[in-house]
Amino acid sequence: MLWFIIVYALVLIMYFITETSGKLYLRAPNKIILASMFLVFAFIQYHNYPFLSYHLLLLVALFLAWMGDVFLLIDLNRGGDFFLCGNIVFTAYYVATLVDGGHSFAAFWWVLIPWLLLLGAFIFMAQKFPRILKLGKMKWPMAMYLASIILHGMLGVALIILFPNSPIALMGLGSLLFMLSDFILVIDKFVILGNGWILRANSLFYFSGMLLIVLSMAL
């Protein structure tokens, strides 16, 4: 596992260079290799779970994230569609994990409060400050997507709180980083355009989050 983390980190550092190079023939294979690493690692580690169980949802969610990574290289909307579906599956998996761990809805209903606040803040900003959030026709599609990733991320926080000192908490932290990466992506795509450091920050948070999610499967 240590060697996997080292190689993954090296490929990610390489991606920081290729993703801002302006050369898709360098960026695309680098990103696909990086995304494939977390997906293959997850499939290998799935032996730690009963095969026919709700844990299959986790593999489905990771595969949809992989598809999103691939399609984002050529089409933001199609890539977003895959990530939207992936967030829905992640959400279902985390709810199943919480319930299977003995927690009723009463233990994690509070995730709806930050979900509503963050989503409401985005919609308010998009409506009142269109010159800052340059969304255009993407306003409502982005609101729908952010609704999915915020709920995904907030359930990750619930995993951290309700399963402290366990691999599940590591998975929750990974999902929180995933959510933060999409906040950064909104800034990159619709607020401050063409800033290489913002783009790298998005990749750092996203791929680090995915790494933590799949590492939790090994533990």
C-alpha positions in Angstrom: 0.0 0.0 0.0 2.9 2.4 0.7 4.3 1.9 -2.8 0.8 2.6 -4.2 0.6 5.8 -2.3 4.1 6.9 -3.5 3.4 6.1 -7.1 0.0 7.7 -7.0 1.5 10.9 -5.5 4.2 11.0 -8.2 1.6 10.6 -11.0 -0.5 13.3 -9.3 2.5 15.7 -9.2 3.1 14.9 -12.9 -0.5 15.8 -13.5 0.0 19.2 -12.0 2.3 19.9 -14.9 0.4 18.3 -17.7 -3.0 19.6 -16.9 -1.8 23.2 -17.3 0.4 22.5 -20.3 -2.4 23.2 -22.8 -1.6 19.9 -24.5 -4.4 17.4 -24.3 -2.2 14.5 -25.6 -0.2 14.9 -22.4 -3.0 15.7 -20.0 -5.5 13.0 -21.1 -3.3 9.9 -20.6 -1.9 11.3 -17.3 -5.4 11.9 -15.9 -6.8 8.5 -17.1 -3.8 6.7 -15.6 -4.3 8.5 -12.3 -8.1 7.9 -12.2 -7.5 4.2 -13.2 -5.1 3.8 -10.3 -7.8 4.6 -7.7 -10.4 2.5 -9.5 -8.2 -0.6 -9.9 -7.0 -0.3 -6.3 -10.7 -0.3 -5.2 -11.5 -3.4 -7.2 -8.6 -5.2 -5.7 -9.5 -4.2 -2.2 -13.1 -5.2 -2.6 -12.2 -8.7 -1.3 -12.5 -7.2 2.2 -16.3 -6.9 1.7 -19.0 -9.5 1.1 -19.5 -9.6 -2.7 -23.3 -9.5 -2.9 -23.9 -6.6 -0.4 -24.7 -2.9 -0.4 -20.9 -2.4 -0.6 -21.2 -2.9 -4.4 -22.6 0.6 -4.4 -19.1 1.9 -3.6 -17.6 0.2 -6.6 -20.4 1.6 -8.8 -19.8 5.1 -7.4 -16.1 4.9 -8.0 -16.6 3.7 -11.5 -19.0 6.6 -12.3 -16.3 9.0 -10.9 -13.8 7.4 -13.2 -16.2 7.9 -16.2 -16.6 11.5 -15.1 -12.8 12.0 -15.1 -12.6 10.6 -18.6 -15.5 12.6 -20.1 -14.4 15.9 -18.4 -11.4 15.8 -20.7 -13.7 16.4 -23.7 -17.1 17.7 -22.4 -17.8 19.4 -19.1 -21.5 18.6 -19.2 -21.1 14.9 -19.9 -18.4 14.6 -17.3 -20.7 16.4 -14.8 -23.5 14.0 -15.6 -21.4 11.0 -14.6 -20.2 12.8 -11.4 -23.8 13.7 -10.6 -24.8 10.0 -10.8 -21.7 9.1 -8.8 -22.6 11.5 -6.1 -26.1 10.0 -5.8 -24.7 6.5 -5.5 -22.1 7.7 -2.9 -24.9 9.2 -0.9 -26.9 6.0 -1.0 -23.8 4.0 0.1 -23.1 6.3 3.0 -26.7 6.2 4.2 -26.5 2.4 4.0 -23.2 2.5 5.9 -24.7 4.7 8.6 -27.8 2.5 9.0 -25.7 -0.7 8.9 -23.5 0.8 11.7 -26.5 1.1 13.9 -27.3 4.8 13.3 -30.9 5.9 12.6 -31.8 9.0 10.6 -32.0 10.9 13.9 -28.2 10.6 14.3 -27.4 12.3 11.0 -30.4 14.4 10.0 -28.4 17.5 10.7 -26.4 17.1 7.5 -29.5 18.7 5.8 -28.8 22.0 7.6 -25.3 22.8 6.0 -26.7 21.2 2.8 -29.5 23.8 2.6 -27.3 26.7 3.7 -24.5 26.0 1.2 -26.9 25.3 -1.7 -28.9 28.4 -0.8 -25.8 30.5 -0.6 -24.8 29.4 -4.1 -28.2 30.1 -5.6 -28.3 33.5 -3.9 -24.8 34.4 -5.3 -25.7 33.1 -8.7 -28.9 35.3 -8.8 -27.5 38.5 -7.2 -24.0 38.6 -8.6 -24.0 37.2 -12.2 -20.9 39.3 -13.0 -18.9 37.4 -10.3 -20.4 33.9 -10.9 -20.3 33.9 -14.7 -22.7 30.9 -15.0 -25.0 31.9 -17.8 -27.1 28.9 -18.8 -25.1 26.7 -16.4 -26.8 28.3 -13.3 -29.4 25.6 -12.6 -27.4 22.6 -13.9 -24.6 23.6 -11.5 -27.1 24.1 -8.7 -28.4 20.6 -9.2 -24.8 19.2 -9.3 -23.8 21.1 -6.2 -26.9 19.8 -4.4 -25.6 16.3 -5.0 -21.9 16.9 -4.1 -22.8 18.9 -1.0 -25.0 16.2 0.4 -22.3 13.7 -0.5 -19.7 15.7 1.4 -21.9 16.4 4.4 -22.6 12.7 4.8 -18.8 12.3 4.7 -18.7 14.6 7.7 -21.3 12.4 9.4 -19.1 9.4 8.8 -16.1 11.2 10.4 -18.2 12.1 13.5 -20.1 8.9 13.9 -17.3 6.5 13.1 -14.2 8.1 14.7 -10.9 6.3 14.7 -12.1 3.9 12.0 -11.4 3.4 8.2 -15.0 4.7 7.6 -13.9 8.1 9.0 -11.0 8.1 6.4 -13.6 7.5 3.7 -15.6 10.4 5.1 -12.6 12.7 5.0 -12.0 11.7 1.4 -15.6 12.7 0.5 -15.2 16.0 2.2 -12.1 16.7 0.1 -14.0 15.7 -3.0 -16.7 18.3 -2.1 -14.1 21.0 -1.5 -12.5 20.2 -4.9 -15.8 20.9 -6.6 -16.1 24.3 -4.8 -12.7 25.1 -6.2 -13.8 23.9 -9.7 -16.7 26.4 -9.6 -14.2 29.1 -8.9 -12.0 27.9 -11.8 -14.8 27.6 -14.3 -17.0 30.5 -13.4 -15.2 33.1 -11.3 -11.4 33.2 -11.9 -10.8 31.7 -15.3 -7.5 30.3 -16.6 -5.6 30.3 -13.3 -3.3 27.3 -13.2 -2.9 27.2 -9.4 -6.7 27.1 -8.9 -6.8 24.2 -11.4 -4.0 22.4 -9.5 -5.8 22.9 -6.2 -8.9 21.3 -7.6 -6.9 18.3 -8.7 -5.0 18.1 -5.4 -8.2 18.0 -3.3 -10.1 15.7 -5.7 -7.4 13.0 -6.2 -6.3 13.2 -2.6 -10.0 12.6 -1.6 -10.3 9.6 -3.9 -7.1 8.2 -2.6 -8.4 8.3 1.0 -11.7 6.7 0.0 -10.0 3.7 -1.7 -7.4 3.4 1.1 -10.2 3.1 3.6 -11.2 0.0 1.7 -7.8 -1.6 2.4 -8.0 -0.9 6.1 
